[in-house]
Amino acid sequence: MESGRRFADTKSHPWVAVDVVIYTLEQRKLQTLLVQVKEGAFAGRWAFPGGLMGAEESVDEAAEREVLERTGVKDGYIEQLYTFGKPERDPATRAVSVSYLVLVPYPSVRLNPAPKYSDIRWFSAHRLPHSKLQYTNIVYSLLPREFTLGELQEVYETILNRPLDRRNFRKKILALGLLTQLKKKRRGTHRPASLYAFNEKRPMVIEML
């Protein structure tokens, strides 16, 4: 990238990069995306995807681009987490890296490794930090547009790694006013289940679990 060459020629300035920690749900299991580094000091090791910020990009735009290039998803949830800047963190060069938490819906993912990686794949993740799901509604990024309350509860249970009382969960989630009940129902082997959708897709403090 042009920005990388510019910083490389100016030894007094570090490169600026982004790292994206991408999670999804596949068959009720929480997965995180890792890439296998092809060259350099970390060749053969698995790492979170990342790359340099472009000359005309903000760090947020660079992170969004990285997610799109690796997964094909452009509308997942993305949140800046932390900036790593210790001089010794990368033996190859002086770099500052901004990390992001990303949630994407599995059916929309189309993995693309990029030439700098030898492999890309999903790995099982035991759980996200509890606080991320206990006080926000960002699980909307892991669900289809229309879902049942049972499916919503399964997402929370998978990420929190513990069961939730069905009646209590439904009472609290409906009382928050975050959902709209749709007129259609999902029909299957059991009785028809009501379908819901989030009123709006933006992070909100909900304090319910």
Buried (B, 14 or more C-beta within 10 A) or exposed (E): BEBBEEBEEEEEEBBBBBBBBBBBBEEEEBBBBBBBBBEEEBEEEBEBBBBBBBEEBEBBEBBBBBBBBBBEBEEBBBBEBEEBEEEEEBEEEBBBBBBBBBBBBBEBBEEEBEEEBEEBEBEEBEEBEEEBBBBBBBBBBBBEEEBBBEBBBBBBBBBBEEEBEEEEBBEBBEEEEBBEEBEEEBEEEEEEBEBBBBEEBEEBEBEBB
